[in-house]
Amino acid sequence: MISNDLGGKQIRPLMLAVTRHFPIKEATKAFRSFLSWSVRFLIVGGAGGGKLERYYGLAALAVTKGEVKNNAALIAIMKDVLPTDTQFEEEFARATVKRSNLARYYLRAIAAYRGHDPLPQLLINEDPDAVNLEHVLPVTPSKDWNIDAETAAAYYKRIGNMVLLRAKDNVEIGNNAFAAKKAVLGESPISITNEVAAYTTWGPAEIKARQADLAKDAPKVWPL
């Protein structure tokens, strides 16, 4: 689950150390923490810096030496570098996601959380052909949108502008105006998709409002 897309290369030494030295129960907890940390760093930033690699390396060394023996102790020595809940929520509320696989994962995990999944961040065996990522405001909006190309480009890949749709529905709505998309969105069985149909219009203000709402759940989906 902690792939290269989620910063798996940087955290790999710590993952290996935990696998070798933690009891199974504590290792399971630690790997859930690693997943949350990876997402937080992707959203907040800092995942590409040498500082983070140094922290991961020092943590791995502490685990190997037996100085850190459980997940709670691991969190304690990482606390100075980990993004807080407030930082994470604030950055999630304005994040732009360029990689479709990550955007799809974020939305699916939040949908799972709202559906009372006890471990919403642990999504496996995803079939990208079954559920597509739809951008409500298209990158090249027609005149029906009354939104200029520069604004569309700025908001097209905001998380708040993205929904999950069944593949056949995604093809059906294309680049239609929002009024035409609402009916399809409203029929979706995915709650965070059909709720978009409650909006009367769709543009920057609505995208920001929806993304702020999604951001409130992000610290709960990927907890420290």
Secondary structure, DSSP 4 states (H G I P E B T S, - for coil): ---GGGTHHHHHHHHHHHHHHS-HHHHHHHHHHHHHHHHHHHHHS-TTSHHHHHHHHHHHHHHHHTS--SHHHHHHHHTTTSPPHHHHHHHHTT-B---HHHHHHHHHHHHHHHTT-SSTT---S--TTTEEEEESS-SS--GGG---HHHHHHHTTBGGGEEEEEHHHHHHHTT--HHHHHHHHHT-SSHHHHGGGG-SS-SHHHHHHHHHHHHHHHHHHS--
